[in-house]
Amino acid sequence: SIKVGDVYTDHGSTSVKVIDKKILPPEEKTLNTNWEALNRRIFWDIDITLDLVVDERDGKYFFSFLQPVKVGNVIFVPMDKYNLYDLRVKRVESIE
């Protein structure tokens, strides 16, 4: 399971660190044939805050050289113990 403090280490330095995690009811609802929302409590959304080391090129941020990091984009993040797929970027803050 995903834990605060989990990291991805690339060539001896930390490139990614999980700094916050919240488990929330799902945002997407599944509808039945009568257009009624089904109770999907077996599925949960996980909101993760990551500290990513990125490259800046021409005022744009890139993770892992190829993945643009900007609001709305979906990125893939490898971790030391698991992989994070289909992460939608909700906010970007630059920390120098």
Secondary structure as the mmCIF struct_conf table of DSSP 4:
data_model
#
loop_
_struct_conf.conf_type_id
_struct_conf.id
_struct_conf.beg_label_comp_id
_struct_conf.beg_label_asym_id
_struct_conf.beg_label_seq_id
_struct_conf.end_label_comp_id
_struct_conf.end_label_asym_id
_struct_conf.end_label_seq_id
TURN_TY1_P TURN_TY1_P1 VAL A 4 GLY A 5
STRN STRN1 VAL A 7 ASP A 10
TURN_TY1_P TURN_TY1_P2 HIS A 11 GLY A 12
STRN STRN2 SER A 13 LEU A 24
BEND BEND1 GLU A 27 GLU A 28
STRN STRN3 LEU A 31 LEU A 31
TURN_TY1_P TURN_TY1_P3 THR A 33 ASN A 34
BEND BEND2 TRP A 35 TRP A 35
HELX_LH_PP_P HELX_LH_PP_P1 GLU A 36 GLU A 36
STRN STRN4 ALA A 37 ALA A 37
HELX_LH_PP_P HELX_LH_PP_P2 LEU A 38 LEU A 38
TURN_TY1_P TURN_TY1_P4 ARG A 41 ILE A 42
STRN STRN5 ASP A 45 LEU A 52
STRN STRN6 ASP A 55 ARG A 57
TURN_TY1_P TURN_TY1_P5 ASP A 58 GLY A 59
STRN STRN7 LYS A 60 PHE A 63
TURN_TY1_P TURN_TY1_P6 SER A 64 LEU A 66
STRN STRN8 GLN A 67 PRO A 68
TURN_TY1_P TURN_TY1_P7 VAL A 71 GLY A 72
STRN STRN9 VAL A 74 PRO A 78
BEND BEND3 ASP A 80 LYS A 81
STRN STRN10 ASN A 83 ARG A 88
HELX_LH_PP_P HELX_LH_PP_P3 VAL A 89 VAL A 89
#
